[in-house]
């Protein structure tokens, strides 16, 4: 089976955390990436998203430092090293495993968000903001049904925003750009509030949920973590019945 161009782009996309700081990303490319993101589906086509393009280095530093500090707390203080080793067990080289754990517990893994040239930071940071009142905005008859049916209004906006983000990563890859999605700086309410205030986001109506760095990769990444094969993760008709996709 031969992959077409779209599937090749999907399979070849990698998370890039080291950027060539001698090359800026043209605004035209940023525009194209956001435009592609806007073609993601959303319930009732409400398009409950906004993108803040952050080029200001002080703002990038502020957001990136939140990611570094939260990573140190999560991985350096809360998560046992044994658990980190289990999660990263796909890394067979002991030296690479130790290095990966070290950059996690020190927060170094997220230095790239700050955009500093000395740490190969990303020249552009996109902040995805979603409308938490997504469902029911366009149809008054739907308002309040969340309490009846168990729907969660923010859930639909998060789903739509996540699909938008995936569109943007693939568009970036197709343009020869590296990108990396991050959420650690937005996983805690304190950080969400602080970043919203700094970026003038009308929180809590609008809420930042994800960030995307953009830039040209400093190093080529051809290998990624092993992926589970379709026959390992899919079932036919009901749970437990493997879907083999034509394989015997």
C-alpha positions as CSV (number, residue, x, y, z in Angstrom):
1,X,0.0,0.0,0.0
2,X,1.5,3.3,-1.1
3,X,0.8,6.4,1.0
4,X,-0.4,9.6,-0.8
5,X,1.1,13.0,-0.1
6,X,-1.3,13.8,2.7
7,X,-0.7,10.6,4.6
8,X,3.1,11.0,4.1
9,X,2.8,14.5,5.7
10,X,0.9,13.1,8.6
11,X,3.4,10.3,9.2
12,X,6.5,12.5,8.8
13,X,5.4,15.3,11.1
14,X,7.6,15.5,14.2
15,X,7.5,17.6,17.4
16,X,10.4,20.1,17.0
17,X,11.9,21.7,20.1
18,X,15.1,23.1,18.6
19,X,14.8,25.9,16.1
20,X,17.2,27.6,13.7
21,X,17.1,31.1,15.2
22,X,18.8,32.6,12.2
23,X,15.7,32.1,10.1
24,X,12.4,33.9,10.9
25,X,9.0,32.7,9.9
26,X,7.4,35.0,7.3
27,X,4.0,36.4,8.3
28,X,2.6,34.9,5.1
29,X,3.4,31.4,6.3
30,X,1.9,32.1,9.7
31,X,-1.2,33.3,8.0
32,X,-1.4,30.1,5.9
33,X,-1.0,27.9,8.9
34,X,-3.8,29.7,10.7
35,X,-6.0,29.7,7.6
36,X,-5.6,25.9,7.3
37,X,-6.5,25.6,11.0
38,X,-9.7,27.5,10.3
39,X,-10.9,24.7,8.0
40,X,-11.2,22.3,10.9
41,X,-14.8,21.1,11.6
42,X,-16.8,22.4,14.5
43,X,-20.3,21.8,15.9
44,X,-22.8,24.0,14.0
45,X,-19.8,25.5,12.2
46,X,-19.5,28.0,15.1
47,X,-15.7,28.0,14.8
48,X,-15.2,28.7,18.5
49,X,-11.5,29.6,18.2
50,X,-9.2,32.5,18.2
51,X,-5.4,32.6,17.6
52,X,-3.0,35.0,19.3
53,X,0.2,35.3,17.3
54,X,3.0,36.0,19.9
55,X,6.2,37.5,18.5
56,X,7.0,39.7,21.5
57,X,9.9,38.1,23.2
58,X,8.9,39.3,26.7
59,X,5.5,37.6,26.2
60,X,7.1,34.4,24.9
61,X,9.5,34.4,27.9
62,X,6.6,34.8,30.3
63,X,4.6,32.0,28.8
64,X,7.6,29.7,28.4
65,X,8.7,30.3,32.0
66,X,5.2,29.1,33.1
67,X,5.8,25.9,31.2
68,X,9.3,25.4,32.7
69,X,8.1,26.0,36.2
70,X,5.1,23.7,35.9
71,X,7.2,21.0,34.4
72,X,9.7,21.2,37.3
73,X,6.8,20.8,39.7
74,X,5.1,18.0,37.8
75,X,8.1,15.9,36.8
76,X,10.8,17.0,39.1
77,X,8.8,17.0,42.3
78,X,5.6,15.0,42.0
79,X,6.2,12.2,39.5
80,X,8.5,9.4,40.8
81,X,11.5,8.7,38.6
82,X,10.4,5.1,38.2
83,X,7.2,6.3,36.6
84,X,9.1,8.5,34.1
85,X,11.2,5.5,33.2
86,X,8.1,3.5,32.6
87,X,6.5,6.1,30.4
88,X,9.7,6.5,28.4
89,X,10.5,2.8,28.2
90,X,10.4,2.9,24.4
91,X,13.8,4.7,24.5
92,X,16.2,1.8,24.4
93,X,19.5,3.7,24.9
94,X,20.1,4.2,28.6
95,X,22.1,7.4,27.9
96,X,19.2,8.8,25.9
97,X,16.7,7.8,28.5
98,X,18.6,9.5,31.3
99,X,19.1,12.6,29.2
100,X,15.4,12.8,28.4
101,X,14.5,12.4,32.1
102,X,17.0,15.1,33.0
103,X,15.6,17.7,30.7
104,X,12.1,16.9,32.0
105,X,12.8,17.2,35.7
106,X,14.9,20.4,35.1
107,X,12.2,22.0,32.9
108,X,14.8,22.3,30.1
109,X,12.3,20.4,27.8
110,X,10.2,23.5,27.5
111,X,12.9,26.2,27.2
112,X,12.1,26.4,23.4
113,X,8.8,28.1,24.1
114,X,10.6,31.2,25.5
115,X,12.0,31.9,22.0
116,X,15.5,32.7,23.2
117,X,18.2,32.3,20.5
118,X,20.7,30.9,23.0
119,X,18.4,27.9,23.7
120,X,17.3,27.5,20.1
121,X,13.9,28.9,20.9
122,X,11.0,29.2,18.5
123,X,10.6,32.5,16.7
124,X,6.8,32.4,16.7
125,X,4.3,31.2,19.4
126,X,0.6,30.7,18.6
127,X,-1.9,30.6,21.5
128,X,-5.2,28.8,20.8
129,X,-8.2,30.3,22.7
130,X,-11.6,28.7,22.6
131,X,-15.1,30.0,23.4
132,X,-16.4,28.1,26.5
133,X,-20.0,29.0,25.7
134,X,-19.7,27.2,22.3
135,X,-22.8,25.0,22.3
136,X,-26.1,26.9,22.3
137,X,-24.8,30.2,21.0
138,X,-26.6,30.0,17.7
139,X,-29.7,28.0,18.7
140,X,-31.6,29.4,21.7
141,X,-33.5,26.1,22.1
142,X,-30.3,24.3,22.9
143,X,-29.3,26.6,25.8
144,X,-29.5,24.9,29.1
145,X,-29.7,21.4,27.6
146,X,-26.3,20.6,29.0
147,X,-27.7,20.1,32.4
148,X,-30.4,17.7,31.0
149,X,-28.3,15.6,28.7
150,X,-24.9,15.8,30.4
151,X,-23.3,17.8,27.6
152,X,-20.4,20.0,28.4
153,X,-20.2,23.2,26.4
154,X,-16.5,23.6,26.8
155,X,-15.9,20.0,25.7
156,X,-17.2,20.8,22.2
157,X,-15.0,23.9,21.9
158,X,-11.9,21.9,23.1
159,X,-12.6,19.2,20.5
160,X,-13.0,21.8,17.7
161,X,-9.9,23.7,18.9
162,X,-7.8,20.4,19.0
163,X,-8.8,19.6,15.4
164,X,-7.8,23.1,14.4
165,X,-4.4,22.7,16.1
166,X,-3.8,19.4,14.3
167,X,-4.6,21.1,11.0
168,X,-2.1,23.8,11.8
169,X,0.7,21.4,12.6
170,X,0.2,19.6,9.3
171,X,0.0,22.8,7.4
172,X,3.3,23.9,9.0
173,X,4.9,20.6,8.0
174,X,3.8,21.0,4.5
175,X,5.4,24.4,4.4
176,X,8.7,23.1,5.6
177,X,8.2,24.4,9.1
178,X,8.8,22.7,12.4
179,X,6.2,22.9,15.2
180,X,5.4,21.6,18.6
181,X,2.1,21.6,20.6
182,X,2.3,22.3,24.3
183,X,-0.3,22.6,27.1
184,X,1.7,22.3,30.3
185,X,1.7,26.0,30.7
186,X,-2.1,26.0,30.5
187,X,-2.9,22.9,32.6
188,X,-3.2,24.8,35.9
189,X,-5.9,27.4,36.5
190,X,-3.4,29.8,38.0
191,X,-1.4,29.7,34.7
192,X,-4.5,30.1,32.6
193,X,-5.5,33.1,34.5
194,X,-2.1,34.7,34.5
195,X,-1.6,34.1,30.7
196,X,-5.1,35.3,30.0
197,X,-4.4,38.6,31.8
198,X,-1.1,39.1,30.1
199,X,-2.6,38.6,26.6
200,X,-5.9,40.5,27.4
201,X,-8.0,37.3,26.8
202,X,-11.5,37.8,28.1
203,X,-11.4,34.9,30.4
204,X,-13.4,32.9,31.5
205,X,-15.7,33.3,28.4
206,X,-12.6,32.7,26.3
207,X,-10.0,30.3,27.5
208,X,-6.5,29.5,26.2
209,X,-6.0,25.8,26.0
210,X,-3.0,25.0,23.7
211,X,0.1,26.6,22.3
212,X,2.0,25.9,19.1
213,X,5.5,26.9,18.3
214,X,6.6,27.6,14.8
215,X,10.0,27.8,13.2
216,X,12.6,26.1,11.0
217,X,14.0,23.0,12.6
218,X,17.6,23.2,13.6
219,X,18.0,19.4,13.3
220,X,16.3,17.0,11.0
221,X,14.1,14.5,12.9
222,X,13.5,11.3,10.9
223,X,12.6,9.0,13.8
224,X,9.9,9.2,16.3
225,X,8.5,7.1,19.1
226,X,7.1,3.7,17.9
227,X,3.4,3.8,16.9
228,X,0.8,1.2,17.7
229,X,-0.4,-0.5,14.6
230,X,-4.1,-0.4,13.6
231,X,-4.6,-4.0,14.5
232,X,-3.4,-3.2,18.0
233,X,-5.8,-0.3,18.6
234,X,-9.0,-1.1,16.6
235,X,-11.8,-3.5,16.9
236,X,-14.5,-4.8,14.5
237,X,-18.1,-4.2,15.6
238,X,-17.4,-4.6,19.3
239,X,-14.5,-4.3,21.9
240,X,-12.1,-7.2,21.8
241,X,-12.7,-8.3,18.2
242,X,-9.6,-7.2,16.3
243,X,-10.0,-5.3,13.1
244,X,-7.2,-6.5,10.8
245,X,-7.9,-4.3,7.8
246,X,-7.5,-7.1,5.2
247,X,-4.6,-8.7,7.0
248,X,-4.8,-12.4,7.9
